[in-house]
Amino acid sequence: MDTIKNPSQEEEKMDPTTWKFAVTNLTHQNKVAVNRFIATFQCQGLSSTVDNQTTHVIVRTDRNLMAQRTLKYLQGVSRGILVVSHLWIEKCVQDGRICDPIDYEVTDMELEGRDGPARARRAKAEGKPPLLQGWEVMVMGEIDTIPQASMKEL
């Protein structure tokens, strides 16, 4: 049996004044919308990196909420942070209220819509180890665009 959400109760649980975002792969127009969202809902702002203060990673997606992987996307997934579509920002600004971000949680474009970001977030909420803990990854070739410290963090 599905539980019907009462929007006012859901909104009460969300406190945007504690939110800090990292953004990736956004257009200029998307970034303007993020800044409008931050100002409208009095969020803490933007971070240039995904760190312990980051609450959401906002990425550009298609209409099916599928996102391309970027460093910040992978960092968000590895930390169990909510990774949401830029469409969430647009909808909230358009409606003048905060919509449930879970409804805009992204899926992995490279894995044909798999829900790695949601699984990682739920695992963190349940106190389970991070999604990639215990795994080793070999990177072959030169990657000049990603700092070595960021690669090690993943």
Secondary structure, DSSP 4 states (H G I P E B T S, - for coil): -PPPP-HHHHHHH--GGG-EEEEES--HHHHHHHHHHHHHHT--EE-SS--TT--EEEE-B-TT-EE---HHHHHHHHHT-EEEEHHHHHHHHHHTSPPPGGGGB-EETTTTTB-HHHHHHHHHHTTPPPTTTT------S--SSS-HHHHHH-
